[in-house]
Structures are given as C-alpha cells and as structure tokens.
C-alpha cells in the first residue's frame, strides 16, 4: 500500500477543514485535506442563499461565495487535496496517526501524520431519531437532502410540502421551495419559539405568508406509496392534544430537526465524545483525548453561523501548530463546566494565563440575561446579554489576565459558566 | 400462440416462496416464481426480525414446531452454500419472577420434547454471565445456544438468485388477479394483463394467501394481519446484546425482544396487534413507549437516543395459529402454504422440503437435475473486506474505492451490482447493499443512489421509486425559468 507522510492531515474539506488547514500550512507545515465529495466547500456549496460572511468578511455572501474564498486560498497554497477520498480508519499511535483512505482516483493509501484534524461536520437528525409515528412512504426528506436535490441536482422533491422543525435549513428550504413553485403549507415546531435565527423567520416565512405552528407536533405521517398527508396537533401540557388535531394534505415532508456531529470515525479511533455536544471533549487547544487528534467546526459541536466555524477552525489550526512545534501542552489545564441554564461550553478546558474563547448554548429563552463566569465559587466575569435563546450560540472571550495561574502544584481551579 | 406452461407456479417471493423455488430448482422442472411487488422480499418477510428460532416456543403437536426445529438445523449448510450472513448467537429467555420461572420450566420441557439441542435452564448468575447487560434483577431463565440471526432480505435474495441461476423464472409485478383450471393446467392472469400457465400452484402469498386461495377455488380461510412494530438502533448501540433476549412469553406472542442484528445494529420489538388493513404499516407513539419500557426492563442501558428508524410489518395469522401446509382438498393440484408467521423464517427451508414432498405426493415427477449448483458466487462488499482486499479491488475497479454510503460503508460498485441483479428501487438497493440503512437513513447517499440508478438503467430521475408503484422520489425537474439562484430574488 502506498504511504504518504504529512505533518497534519485534515479530514473534511468544508469551511472548518479548509480554515484549519490554511492556518497549519501558513506556519510552514506539510498539510493534506481529505474530502469525500468531488470538490471542496462541504455543505456550503448547496447553501445558495445569502447571509454568510457578515462577521468574517463584513459583507453578505452566498454559501458557495464564502466557500470560494477559502477554496482559492487552498488552491494557491501548498496543501495537498485528496478529493473523492474517504477515510476508512484512523489508528492513533504514540508518535503518529495512521489514516487508511480510499477513493476511485487515489485507490487505497495510508497517510501518516503527526497531527490529525477532525472536521467532518454533522449529519441531519432524521425521522427515526424523533420517532414520528405513521407510515413510511416515499416523500420524507431531511431538509439538507432536499436542498441538495433542488440546488445541485435540479429536481423538486414534491409539490405540497409540510416542514417539521423550524431549524435554519428548514426555514431556508421553505423559501427555496416556494421559489421553485412548490406550495409550503406550514412549518411545525414543537417548541414555543422558533429554532432558527430571527432573520430567517422573517425573511423565509413571514415574507411569504408561510404559517408557523409553534408548540405543535406532527402526530402522524400518512400515505402508502407516497406521502398523502400529516396530522398536526397542538401541545397541551407537553402532550399532543388529539381533540384539536387537524390534517394537512401534502405529498412531501421535510425534516429540519437538528444536526448531529458525525463522530463515528472519531469514536472508532477512541476519541471521547461529550454527551451534550455529541462532539469530542477537547482541551484548551481543541485537542481531543487522543494525542495529536484535534477537532473543529460542526464535528465538535453544531454551530449556527459558518463565520464562527471558520474562526474556531483557525484557533484549532493554531493549536495544531503549537503542538507540532512543542508537543502537547505541558502545563495543567483547568476544567470548564456548564453552570445554570447552560447546555454546554466548548472547549472543555482552559490554560491559565492565556486568552480563551468559549462557545456555549443556553437552555433558556430570556431578555437581558447575564453571563457569569465563576472560578472557585467567585464571579470573575459578567456580561449582560440582550437576548438569549438555545438557537443562538453565545461566544465570549476571557483574557489571560483574568485567568491567573493557581498556586504552584495546585490544579487550576475549574470555571463554571452560567446564564442567569 | 400458446402461453408458456410451467410445471409449478409459486405465488409469493417471500421467505417461503423463495425457499420452495430454490428447492424445486434442484429438479428437472419448469418453475416460475410470481411476486406482486416490484422486488422480492418486499412483503411480510421484509419486516422480519431475522431470528433463527431454537424451537422451544411451540408445542410438539404443532406442525410449526416440527418444521422450526428441522429448519433451524439447515441454516449452516444454506449459509455456506449461499453466503448470506448467519450467526448462531444463541437465545436467552429472561425471567424476572419465580412465577415466570415456572413458564421457563414449561418452555424447557416443551423444547426438550421438540428435540432442541443443548437447551439449559440458567441461574441468575449464569444469565448475567452469558449477557452482562441484562437487568441484574433477572431471576434466571432459559438458554438455547442453537438460536441464531440472519438478515431476512439477504437470505431471500440469495435463495431467489440461486433458484434463478438454476433455471427458475422470476416474474415481479405479477399480482395474480384471475385463475382458471381447464383440466390440464391453470391459466393465471396478472392484474396488469400478463398471462402464464402452470400445472401445479403453490400458494405462498403471505398476507394474501386467503385471497389467492379464493381465486384458485381453494379452501376458504381468513388471514388476520397481526401487526408488529419494531425499532432499529444504530451500530455500536450501548444496549447491543450478545444473544437474542426474549422475555417470558405471553399467550399469543413471544413478547418484546432485544435483538442483535447480524450486521451489528440492534432492534427492539415487535409488538403484536391484530389489524383490519393488510397494508397497515403505521407505527404509533404508544407502541414506541411500550416497546422501550419493556426492552429497558430487560436491558437497562438501551437508549432511545440511538433509534435510527422504526418499521412495521404484519404476520399472516390463521385461526389456530398453526401453519396450514397441505394439498388443497378443493382446488386441483394446489398446495396451500398459509398462515406462515413466526417461526416462518426459521422453518422456511423445512417448509420447502415439506412442500416438495407434497408436490410429489400430488403426482409431480421429481428428477434430480445433474447440473444443479447449490452455491452462489460471493458478492464483494467493501464492509467485509480487509484493507489489502479493498486495495486490490479498488485497483481493479475504481468504483469499489468510491464509498457512496458512508454509514454502512457501501461502494458504488456494490450499488451497480444490485441494479444489475434487478434491484433498481431505493428500497431494493437498501436491502441488497445496506446503502441508506444506517444512522443517517439516506440523508447523505440518497442523491448518489438516485444518480447511479438513472445512469445504470437510463430511467429519468423522476421515474425512480422507493419501492415501485406510486412511490416516486422526485416530483419534477426545476423549470428552466426557475433555475436562477436565490440571489436574484433576494
């Protein structure tokens, strides 16, 4: 079997993988990207709507335009790109990581790397994961698959559509389906508030008079060969109120009910996965429990904006560079734990004396909430947040001065981050 | 022009019909296998749990107990000849009270009377040793090491392929609508107007065996659909057991089981509800709750978070619950194989043997075919290859290097092979290759599979179906005036 040596191999050529790889190659290290699709760009390539890049590029781009900016940089860099290539296995060793990859053009090959970056993104939660009752006809799609079929393949999946879940992809697809001539009969959301960001509620539903049924669930999918309709019921004290259930005749059901980090490859290699993120548990430099194996982007935790994915991936790239230069972090790291009303905080550790960037998700909807960082019981940082909700990720930074080292020989005190 | 005339027509290409077809393929006979669906194994057998039962659940007086035991013993040979995956993982019946232990005693006696090999009654400690994931409250139970698991569709596909290689004709989308006997043979008409002739007929029509019997003027009986809902959990699920775990059975059903599938996923179920509609394939929220409550009682670490899909199928139940396999006393040269519910899959090779004997009794001349080949060349599957094997295959045919279904590691070459063997629907490909059967349930591979089908068959994308009939996947192409991207509109 052919073998190739790299300083770093990045798995996944989407926004996260490219941003991380660019950072590593920029520091002069031999870097490769392994991508299973025919081109770089990842899921951005099917996101032909605009709204990307407002933070990173200070302008409004479409998904492919955002990706193109990274792809151009990758193409003019020294990064080796393996397209149509799937990583079959990662074997962690003390000094290097071995990856078996395969593809129609590359055949089977072994890539040896000192560092590996997991950037495989996520998959869509599906009907089975939710246990939506009813029959199993044709015409049930996850929103991302429908997006692919319309925007890349050029086919409309159906004419009369009900969307389950108000996640961002679902909202974007409501508008997209409307524009390609399908009738969107409603978006059904189990929560009392939308799961997608406000901008998409306004621009994708309200502007087209598409009804949004909050606190409603689809209690049944009907149809033998093809979807014939759904039954929708309002929630009453957390359970569907069957007496007020109503049918919607449709031929297509789209699901936009959340994303799951794709970590089967990581798990197989021995990477420890956090219960609340579905992604690897990482240290302050985004390294997993396996030495030399890093993670960033949606494989680490599901983001809502690609701008933040790219930024996190660059920090991950910096972590890889630091590792390639000096090995694993020599000093003890402090734990970071979710406090009140927080689902998770990433990364799961910090380094005393160094700037730290955190991403977290709230468990509550609240106006004028307060973000509180406690260390050894006392509040070391406060920030007022205008509005918090689970759908919108909270990002914040703590400077190294705010995180002084603990007294010698003592483990750094853990940080508890709360939204109150 | 005279219609083609077969010696035997088998109606229904499920486990029973396929096993009969393959058995008859060993003789100098013209045999046709008729299936109303677009592919084989698309009816009752599709939703089978895949368990090869040990043979202790049914009384020795029943036909099904005899055929179950005999069938169970035939699977090693079939597995070696046909290559479908089969593992004798063993079966446990877990008892949680002294009262339930009495039933275990009864099952043990019944199993011994039936001739189940190596059956044993276990203490709580032995049960937990055999299956460490069992609820520690287990009082004891029954262990049947001869129980096993297979993939029902791979089994049926292999039987049909082997039958076809040995000269059996398969006609799919042939739904029997009419039959007349003219003294020599039956003329059988399909709903679409196709016509064949056959001297003898085997009714293996599953849920529709009653209707088929009526069409041929056979016995009057009623098949009652007993629906079972089942839930599939992902690979490496926390609750994945070593053996198939049964509760102590109720009066009519074997209860909610925890099943390791032969491919490494796991299932819990099935429920058992009698329904009116034979096509009722719906699952319900109530049953999901019930199934998980009962499964977790046996294996507490089972997590609902790991469900990837649910499905249901109906068992074709006859009054009295036994199989009805006999030469019809009303219709000439008509063999009934009705009421083949659990343990129908286990029994199927023995049922085929039994039906072969009935046909002989009915006057069919059985002359062994010297050229009969009981084996099937293995279909290469990337999932089953070592790295070196994959390297060699991919070097030979790059399509083995293209992993189209990432969750179940299925290559483009395997999908092409499935299509060439006549499985050109999304479900047909899923059952043949496992593409789309994994954790993402086709979220990533569906568009790839659609494109491969279109390329290989020449069908337009809109004509591809999930499982035939009206189950189209894509409605239409985007009209050219709507092809503009979104930016122009925004």
Interface residues (C-beta under 8 A of the other chain):
Chain A: X1 X36 X48 X49 X50 X62 X84 X86 X88 X89 X100 X102 X103 X104 X105 X106 X107 X108 X123 X124 X126 X127 X128 X129 X131 X133 X134 X135 X136 X137 X138 X139 X141 X142 X144 X145 X148 X149 X150 X152 X153 X154 X155 X156 X157 X158 X159 X175 X176 X179 X180 X181 X182 X219 X220 X222 X224 X225 X226 X251 X252 X264 X267
Chain B: X231 X232 X235 X236 X279 X281 X282 X283 X284 X285 X288 X304 X305 X307 X308 X309 X310 X311 X387 X388 X390 X391 X394 X395 X398 X399 X401 X402 X403 X406 X407 X409 X412 X426 X439 X440 X441 X442 X443 X444 X446 X447 X450 X451 X461 X462 X465 X466 X467 X468 X469 X470 X471 X472 X473 X474 X475 X476 X477 X478 X479 X482 X483 X485 X486 X487 X489 X490
